[in-house]
Amino acid sequence: MTLNQLIYATKLNTFKNFKKASEQLGISQPALSLQIQKLEEEIGISLFNRSTKPLEVTADGELFLSKAQELLNSANQLSRFSQEITESFTGQLKIGIIPTLAPFLVPLFSNRIQDQYPSFRLDFHEAITENVVKSVKHGEYDVGIISTPITTSGIHTIPLFYEAFYLYLSDKSIGDSNEMKLEDIPYNNLWLLDEGNCFRDQVNDLCDLNKVRKEKTFIYRSNSIDSLIRMVDTMGGVTILPELSTLSLSGDQEANLKTISGIKKVREISLIVTKNYDKRRFIKKLEEYIKSNIPKHMIEKGQFEIVDPNIHL
């Protein structure tokens, strides 16, 4: 059994297709098939059911490939160990981050960390929560930045800060009060992110979205917080914003913000890593720069309610 064979098997598990896996690995399809066959013969286990399309992993194969991925993660740790023990920050972090956070968080700290450590490469990838978690598990990302808590195996979370939810209304529907009850939201004019986004799921916990489905006659499906703000500005209505997105609003737009009545509702933002993660010194530096460049009141855990993003993987 070789590490290359384990790499081939886990890559085939990712793509469930010999052609796609071989292209990613840079080898021929017959060569990949031969190596998988040799591995199966040596371990005495059939990893894949080749009669199905897409390819299916057998029950024994699922267990074996899970352990194989852990071993490959450890091998990657060892290969980078010499770099990890040096004092210079000359490596790279591949970072997965959710789209409702990336454009508002990354600009707050990225220039400062690059000025201080010009050889420290930060490679950001916007992706939905499910894909960030899977890529961290498979070693494709070194670290993820998502909304937590999450229910999944093999992942360790490092809480960063707590981001409040705000209502953003058009000036036509502002009213005199600086706050609004959730039950008073005009659901027929509530703009939402598209389904499949964890921020949408958190809003679902806050609001009765069945009312939106019943009452709304014009539906705009978006994956962008900025798009929701623009829809409210141009077409009226209301949306729900995470706190960091409000920092980039103009003075006129800030006047359209309302807090939610009752106990403060927040989403917890965390780093996620595998339990035996490497690049610890780099990830710690990322954590430090994020925490030192966001509003201080967002770091402390106070009297508020964390809205569950309902992530079960």
N, C-alpha and C positions, 0 to 999 in steps of 0.2 A: 504494500500500500504506500503510495506517495502523496505528498502534499498537492502535487499537480492533479492527481486523480480526484482528490477531494475538492479541489477548486473546480474541476470540470463538472463533478456531480452536483455541487451546490449551484453552479451557474445554470445547469440544465434544469434544476429544480425551480430556479427563478423564472426561466422563460417557458418551461414546459414544451419546448420545441427544439429538436436537434439542430435544425438549420439556423435559427436565430441565436442559439447558444454558441454554436461553432463560429459564427460570424463575430460575435462579441469576444470570443477567446482567441480569434485569429488562427484557427486551425481548420482542417477540412472536416466535413461532416463524418466521413468514414473513420477518421482518426479519433474523433470524439466518441463515436459509437464503440470502437474497439477498446478504448481506455475504460469506458463505463462497464463494458462486458468483463474486462480483466478484473476490475475492482469488485464487481458482483461475485465473480468466481472465487476470488481470494477470501472475501468475507462470508460467503455462503448465504447471501441475502439478495433477493431481487428488489432493487431500489425503485424501479419504475415499471408500470404496466404499459407496454408499448402498443397494445392493441386499441388504446383509446386516443381520441383527438379532442382537446389537447392531451398531452401526455399526463398520466396520473401517477402520483407517488404512492407506493404501497404503504401499508400501516407500519411495517418494519422499517421501510425506507424513511418514513417521516421521523422516526426516533433516531435512526443512524445519522441522517443529514442534519438534524438539530445539533447533535454532538460534534459532527464534522465542522459545522459553522463556528462552534465555540473554539474548536482547535485551531481553525484558520485565523480567528480573531487573536488568539494567543500567539500564533506564529507571526502575525503582523506586529504585535506588541514587541516581540523579540527583535524583529528586523529593524525597528525604529528606536530600540533602547539606547543605542550609543548617542543618537541625536537628543533624546529626552534628557540625558544627564548632563548635557552641556548648559552653559549659562546664556548662550545667545538664542534669541528667538528668530531662527532662520527657517522654520518649518512652515507647514500649511495646515489649516483647519478647514475641512469641508463641513459646512454648516447648513442644515435644513431648517427652514423657518416658514411659518404659516403666512399666507398673503395678507391677512387682516392685521398683521403686526409688522412685517418687514419694512414697508415704506416709511413707517413712523418711528421705529426703533433704531434701525441700522444707521441712519444719518446722525443720530445723536452721539454716537461714540466712535464710528469707523474712522473718521479723519484723525481723531486724537490718537487712537491706537496705532495708526499708520505713521503719524508724525514721530511717535516715540519709538516704534519698532518697524522701520521701513522694510525689513526683510521678512517680516511676519505676514504671510499671505493668508487672507481671509477669503474663502471661496463660498459665497452664499448661493443657496438654491431655494427658491420659493416653491412650496408644495403643500398640498392639503395634509392634515394631521396624519391620516392613515399612512400616506406614503413616506412622511418624515420618520414615523416610528419604524416602519418596515426597513427603510434604508439605514437607520441607525443600527437596528438588529443585525442586518446583513453586512455591516462594516462599510457600506458605501458612503455614509456620512460619519464623521467623527462625533458629532454632537447635533442635537436638534433643539430648537426653541419653539415651544408650543404652549397651548393652554392646558393646564392640569387641574385636578388629578386625572389619571388614566388608569384603566384596569388592563394590564397586559403582563406577560411574563418576560423576564430577562432584561427589564429596563429599570434604571435608577434615576430618580428625579432630583434636581437641585433647584428649589424655589428661588426666584429672582425678585419679583415684585408683584404687587396687587393693583390691578387696573380697573377703575370704577366704570360703570355703565352710565351714559348720559342720554337724554332725549334731545334730539335736534329737530326743531319745528320751523316751518316757514313763518315769516312775520305775520301772515294772515291768521295764524292759529295760536299765536304766542300767549295771549292773556296776560294778566297782571302778576300772577304768582311765579316765583322762581323754581317751583317744583310741581310735579304732576303725579297723580296716582296711576299705576299701571292700568287699572280698570277704566280710566278716563281717556286712554289713548284712542284716537279716531282710527279704528282698524281698517276702515275702507280706504284710508290714505296712508297706510303704513308701508314703507319701502323696506324690503328685506334682501339679504344675500341669498344666493341660490342654495338649494338643498345640497347636502353633502359637505357643507362647511361647518366646522365645529362652532364658530361664532353664531351661525344660524341656529344650531341646536341649543346653545345657551339662551338665545332670545326666545326660543320655543319654551324653555323653562320659565322665562319671565312672563311671557304673554300667552294668551289663548289664540294660537295661530289658526285654529279652526274657524274663528271669526273672519280672519283675513281671507281664507279660501272661499267662504260663503259670500262675503260682502264686496270683495274687490273685483272690479270689472276690467281694469287695466293692469297687466302684470308685466314687470320688467325684471328679468332674471340677471343678476350681476354677481361677480366675484370680487368686486372692488368697493371698498369703503368710500373712496373719493367719488365714485359714480353715484352712490346713494346720496351723498351730500349735494351733488349737482342736481339730482332729481328733485330733492326737496326745494332747492333754491329756485329751480325753473318751473316746477309743476305743483309746488305746494305739498302739504302733508307733513309726515313725521318719519324719522328713522331713529335707530338706536346706535350710538357710537361708543367705541372703547376710548378710554381717557387719553391715550397718547395721540390719537387722531385729532383730538380737539386742540392740541398745542399748535397746529399749523393753520387754524382758522383765522380769518381776518377779524378785525374789530367788530365789523357789522355782523359777521357770522356768529361770533361769540355771544352776541345778544340773543341769539336764537336757541341757546342751550338751556335746558332745564334739568335739575336733578330729579331722581326718582324718589317719591315719598317713602318714608319708613326707613328701616335699617338699610345701610349702604350695601349695594350689590356690586360685586367685583368679580373679575376673572383672574385666576392665579396664573402667572407666566413663569415657566421653569425651563431650565436646561434639561435635556434627557440624554443619557449615555447608557451603554451596556454596563452590567454590574462589574465587569472586570476591564473597564475601559483604560485605554492608554492616552498619551498626550495630556496627562493630568495637569502639567504645568501650564500648557497652552490654554487648556479649557478654564483653568483657574484665572488666568490673565483676562480671558474673555469675560468671565463672570465679574471680575473687579471693574473692568471698564464700563460694562453695562450699568452696574449698580452706582458707579460714581458719576454717571452722566444722565440719569433720569431724576425727576423730582423726588426729593428725599421722602416726602410723605407716602410715596408709593412703595417704599421698601419695607416699612414697618408693618407688622401684622397687627391690625387694630380691631375695633369693633365693627365687623362687617360680615356679610354672608357671601361665601364663595359659591358662585353659580357653577354647577357641574356641567362640563362639556359633553358628558355621556359618551366617553370613548372606551369601548370594550373591544380589544383586539386579541 
